[in-house]
Amino acid sequence: MHGSTDSKRQPIQMLQPVDDRSANSGSDVLESLERRLADGYARIEAARQLGQDVSAWEAFWIQLLHQYEAAVDDFPEAA
C-alpha cells in the first residue's frame, strides 16, 4: 500500500546527514555523530520490533558510521 511505504520512509527524514562539519569543532562533530548513531540505532531497533522494513535505515546508519569513523581518523590525538 502507498501509505505504508510513506510511513517507512518518515524516520529517514529525522536522520539527516550533517553538512556543517566546518562550523563545529572536531569534538562537537564527534559528539553529534555519536548521539545520532545512538538515536538511529534505537529507532531502527524499535521499528524492527514493530515489523517494519528497516533496510534503508540500516544503510543510512552505516553511512553515518563511516562519517564517524572518518571524523575519528581526522581528530588530532591528545598529547
Summary of the structure (lengths in Angstrom):
residues: 79
radius of gyration: 14.7
end to end distance: 56.6
largest distance: 56.6
contacts: 177
relative contact order: 0.18
helix: 76%
strand: 0%
